[in-house]
Amino acid sequence: MADNDFVGGGFSTTAIHAGWDPDGRTGAVNVPIYASSTFAQDGVGGMRDGFEYARTGNPTRRVLEANLAAIESGRYGRGFASGMAATDAMLRAALRPGDHIVIPDDAYGGTYRLIDKVFTQWGITYSVAPVIDPEAVAAAMTPQTKLVWVETPTNPLLNVGDIEALAAVAHAGDAKLVVDNTFATPYLQQPLRQGADVVLHSTTKYLGGHSDVVGGAIITDDEQLDADIAFLQNGAGAVPGPFDAYLTMRGVKTLAVRMERHCDNAEKIVEFLGTHPGVEKVLYPGLADHPGHEAAARQMRRFGGMLSVQLAGGRDAALDFCARTKIFTLAESLGGIESLIEHPGAMTHASTAGSQLEVPDNLVRLSVGIEDAEDLLEDVRQALA
């Protein structure tokens, strides 16, 4: 897509309006779902507004891509069929056999699995380092390092990386910094403004926000990198359909108000869990004693709707907690309006078992939704009783 030229005001104004003006012919306020696999041409090569085939480009998807670029303060946005499709495209666009990548020591299990099981077969090597320690990240780099891959906050241990410091480390080694911003969302944090080269999202999560669509996105200011990603987007074809793009845009429009409620509710749950005798440790960037609290306070608007806890009773207590909640639904994924609970070691991060990224077996991750806070608190109370 071309540079995003929307000139807006605050975040919500941009989220609601960027990428689309009311239709000039019908006045439609929302972008239509262009359910067409192909587009008529005015003669051979005579494409209308650049559209020829829906894998290459679709009007609904184009609007979403412009919108996502705008809310991340970026120039170029590309939509994908899932967060993992976006991850795969990013890795293939930036890495060649013999290259090296640094990843978090508590990265999302799907990201780790893709790199460890697939990309290593093609001559890519990797090292792990804690995102909270830029010096450790620098030490993990080699002359072959092309990417420093960061989640902040991380999934599932909620560690926080100082994006400006990590960008400086990556750039000193002639590498690019990629920030998976899924947990924070562009409402809470905008990594490109802090020196990152690329922002990646699973739009399935907070951007869609309603647990009804799967998608991914890559946003960058780098024109050549965007061209490389666009080539893979079209050539490999892992693109979102027009209805997926429409649903994601619908979610983005309410992102700011939803994130405020997610954060409000998470803070109340954190306060309760912090005093419960059955809880060994609460992991949340908003806590003053969290090792990444200072960086989070500096680069995030608020501290998010995700938290994790380690139970004093070990794995059995963690599994029991997951089994006993009534409003918190036991399920993978996160970032929807409904509250979810999971055991990472047995669910989303099972692929890290036995590796450097293995998560504690007493760990429970909560995605705090936007239900009434007192109902959520009562659910947690009875589940831990």
Summary of the structure (lengths in Angstrom):
residues: 385
radius of gyration: 20.8
end to end distance: 53.4
largest distance: 73.2
contacts: 1374
relative contact order: 0.13
helix: 38%
strand: 16%
